[in-house]
């Protein structure tokens, strides 16, 4: 963590870490899909511990789920103390991408092959998060339809 990446308190700018997470997740999503990808959502980003000036930052990203055109990538960020080499988990999040073609239209992605117990666990959890996101989007769309312009009642 360099001085240009930290605030006056000597800890990382949250936006900088989020940028690195998005880049890592985008690389992983692109490698899986073989197509350009765009970020469409970020779920459950929680900063648990600060990252300090001089720390080594490690960003780990892995595809958890592949739908028809979308992918969920789990990202975990750890800090390593440059002197003691002790590592700590600092934050995690789920980034959702859509693969796009040359016309910026959604494009099909290959299915995700899940083999290990850990891969199956992450895939199942991603399916639940996806269903939750879809329920929220439907509820939001319904609320937007019902809160549209209203006509005044005639007297």
Residue pairs with C-beta under 8 A, 6 or more apart in sequence:
1 12
1 51
1 52
1 53
1 54
1 55
1 56
1 57
1 79
2 53
3 53
5 12
5 13
5 16
6 12
6 13
6 52
6 53
7 13
10 52
10 53
11 50
11 51
11 52
11 53
12 50
12 51
12 52
12 55
12 57
14 47
17 51
17 57
17 77
17 90
17 91
18 42
18 45
18 93
20 57
20 59
20 77
21 45
21 59
21 61
21 75
21 77
21 93
21 95
22 39
22 42
22 95
24 59
24 60
24 61
24 75
25 39
25 61
25 73
25 75
25 95
25 97
26 37
26 39
26 95
26 97
27 61
28 61
28 62
28 63
28 73
29 37
29 63
29 71
29 73
29 95
29 97
29 99
30 36
30 37
32 63
32 66
32 71
32 109
32 110
32 112
33 66
33 71
33 97
33 99
33 107
33 109
33 110
34 110
35 99
35 100
35 101
35 107
35 109
36 99
36 100
37 71
37 97
37 98
37 99
37 100
38 97
38 98
38 100
39 95
39 96
39 97
40 70
40 96
40 97
40 98
41 95
41 96
41 133
42 93
42 94
42 95
42 96
43 93
43 94
43 95
43 96
43 129
43 133
44 92
44 93
44 94
44 129
45 91
45 92
45 93
46 91
46 92
46 93
47 90
47 91
48 89
48 90
48 91
49 79
49 88
49 89
49 90
49 91
50 90
51 57
51 77
51 79
51 90
52 79
54 82
55 79
55 80
55 81
55 82
56 79
56 80
56 82
57 77
57 78
57 79
57 80
58 77
58 78
58 79
58 80
58 87
59 75
59 76
59 77
60 75
60 76
60 77
60 78
61 73
61 74
61 75
61 76
61 95
62 73
62 74
62 122
63 71
63 72
63 73
63 112
64 72
64 73
64 74
64 94
64 112
64 122
64 123
64 125
64 126
65 71
65 72
65 112
65 122
65 123
65 126
65 127
65 130
66 109
66 110
66 111
66 112
67 109
67 130
68 106
68 108
68 109
69 98
69 99
69 106
69 107
69 108
69 109
70 96
70 97
70 98
70 99
70 106
70 109
71 96
71 97
71 98
71 99
71 109
71 112
72 94
72 95
72 96
72 126
72 129
72 130
73 94
73 95
73 96
73 97
74 92
74 93
74 94
74 122
74 126
75 92
75 93
75 94
75 95
76 89
76 91
76 92
77 89
77 90
77 91
77 92
78 87
78 88
78 89
78 90
79 87
79 88
79 90
80 86
80 87
81 87
94 126
94 129
96 133
98 106
99 106
99 107
99 108
99 109
100 106
100 107
101 107
112 123
114 120
114 122
114 123
